[in-house]
């Protein structure tokens, strides 16, 4: 058993899948969240600044974070993770009947950020209610249950020029907790 409660085989599989994901991401990554930490050079202060700006979705929230939060072993779905055609960075984890998606995007212009907020809100919540405020998360945050007897929901948050959505078939508490963890690492 590892310190986080996973077996050595589970830890090895998770480490292998995240390493394969990182290699794929390295090939396709534009300057969405700043330069990749491995491409920065030897200046330590530049590296520290770049890491703060340069994390990708599957590094902001890790397999260990998700496994701990949902209470079952999960792995990154590599085919569903990475950049989408609109430049949003996605990470999808699944395992044990649980699926959680994290999507983040940095906008450089306030108008772009506000337009993207409205678009992401529409995508996350559809034409249903606008969601309920989540106090203390980012500058603005909303949560909405999926409803209709389906377990799960979505949390949408904004901090500065970064917007992110967490959705999945887990409880509100899990999604909001993961959103708070993501905020602390942005």
GIURNOR-V86105 format. One record per backbone hydrogen bond with DSSP energy under -0.5 kcal/mol. CO is the residue of the C=O (numbers start at 1). NH is the residue of the N-H. If there is no record, write none. Layout:
# GIURNOR-V86105
<<CO,NH> <CO,NH>>
This chain:
# GIURNOR-V86105
<<2,5> <6,2> <7,11> <8,12> <9,13> <10,14> <11,15> <12,16> <13,17> <14,18> <15,19> <16,20> <17,21> <18,22> <19,23> <20,24> <21,25> <22,26> <23,27> <24,28> <25,29> <30,32> <31,34> <36,39> <37,40> <42,44> <43,47> <44,48> <45,49> <46,50> <47,51> <48,52> <49,53> <50,54> <51,55> <56,59> <56,60> <57,61> <62,66> <63,67> <64,68> <65,69> <66,70> <67,71> <67,72> <75,94> <76,78> <77,80> <77,81> <78,81> <82,90> <84,87> <88,84> <88,90> <89,104> <90,82> <91,102> <92,77> <93,100> <94,75> <95,98> <98,95> <99,169> <100,93> <101,167> <102,91> <103,165> <104,89> <105,163> <109,113> <110,114> <111,115> <112,116> <113,117> <114,118> <115,119> <116,120> <117,121> <118,122> <119,123> <120,124> <121,125> <122,126> <125,128> <132,143> <133,135> <134,137> <136,138> <140,158> <141,134> <142,156> <143,132> <144,154> <147,150> <150,147> <152,146> <153,168> <154,144> <155,166> <156,142> <157,164> <158,139> <158,140> <159,162> <161,107> <162,159> <163,105> <164,157> <165,103> <166,155> <167,101> <168,153> <168,170> <171,175> <172,176> <173,177> <174,178> <175,179> <176,180> <177,181> <178,182> <179,183> <180,184> <181,185> <182,185> <182,186> <183,186>>
